[in-house]
Amino acid sequence: MVDTLDGKYSVGGVLMDRPFKIRRLGHFGINAIKMDEALRFYHSLLGFKVVDIRDPFPEGRQIPDEFKSFGNLSGYFFRYSHDHHAFVLYNHPYRGATDNRDRWRKNITVNQITWQVGTLAEVVSGHHWLTEKGCNMAKAGRDMPGSNWHTYLMDPDWFQNELYYGIEQIGWSGHSKPWDMHHREFSEVAPLPQISEYQEVSDALKSGSQLTSGYRDTEPLEEKYDVDGVLLGRPFKITKVGPVRLFCEDIAASLAFYRDMLGFIVTEVADFERDPIYFLRNNTEHHSLALYPVRLREKLSCRDDSLLFSFAVRLANYGQLRAAVSFFRDEHGCKIREDIPQVLYSGIDHTVFVEDPDGHLIQLYAYMEQIGWDGKPRPTTQRRQVTPGDWPETIEPTSDAFMGEPFLGPLG
């Protein structure tokens, strides 16, 4: 980590205020109470593919009596594309009973919010910089499964944030890495340089590892929907994760953490019933994170024992979003919310919130406003105004329709 004479840091040759730059939300995790129902919701209905399962009591090991009432204790890693995981599901009571007391809070039903940086050097330099700034660091090293190099830190409300680089990529066969390749897990900050991922695979082949022995998911639903020319198990496809919406006990402290420590850019500040709402970004999307005062939680009829407002997933297009509403509400009886005012998700127009089995809100959308070179959002008077519950068959394009981070790979 080199501090230049003017107090800036070289991030790949570009002078920045901190020695790392977040590029996007990489993955996100929820802790569930109704684990089996949540697994069905996220796997079968939402369409995330299981890529690895972490069983704390494998091979017939006896489950201690104090854990037996918690239900399914396994942790599930899910993907929607080539990244090893974009979503993680864990058992909330079990995590509460086994996690370090410094990393778990009952009202934090999120197990991680994970932000991707560009290089391993950024992870390591970022860890040291954040430590020097007095941030509440949780751990650092390299996780398995997933192979991503990381550092973890807690925000003021105890949401666990991760900065990471180099997550495992799932190829055409759909298999994750074999478990015998998990030996390069690190529980401390990595010394630099490290061998390449390609060299790791080469070494595994030389040692006799069977690269197709890793986990491969099975589609749980009949692939009967024609989704823009491809048969899938549901009439839509997830193409991006985020944004994340958080209720904050001290919104000024949370804003300072994400803006000043992690480097988020404030895109817009909205007002809802005299309360400020902050929309923050780290790329061209209008926001990847939004912060809300906790006193709005009751007004919005959100779950009263969690600080998570919602987690969003982008679908491939408006037509698929429209079909998803019928899929969740009419075909599967899920509770749909279309009563949340548009000002609370500025930058998005047509959207719907679906309740998961534990009452977490999952926002579905297909379009997000993109921010250009001048860093300014679209004036509110020029945004598409939507009527909740009104789903026209087609809509007019915006100037930034289908812009932003593209989805790579086939729909299924």
Secondary structure, DSSP 4 states (H G I P E B T S, - for coil): --B-TTS-EEETTEEESSS----EEEEEEEEESSHHHHHHIIIIIS-PEEEEEE-SS-TTPPPPGGGGGG----EEEEESSSBS-SEEEEEHHHHHHHS-TTS--TT--EEEEEEE-S-HHHHHHHHHHHHHTT-EEEEEEE-TTT--EEEEEE-TT--EEEEEE---B--TT-PPPPGGGGGG-BSSPPPS----HHHHHHHHHHTT--TT-S------S---EEETTEEESSS--EEEEEEEEEEESSHHHHHHIIIIIS--EEEEEEEETTEEEEEEESSSBS-SEEEEETTHHHHTT--TT-SEEEEEEEES-HHHHHHHHHIIIIIT---EE--S-GGGGTT--SEEEEE-TTS-EEEEES---B--TT--PPPGGGSPP--TT---S--PPPTTTT-SSPP-S---
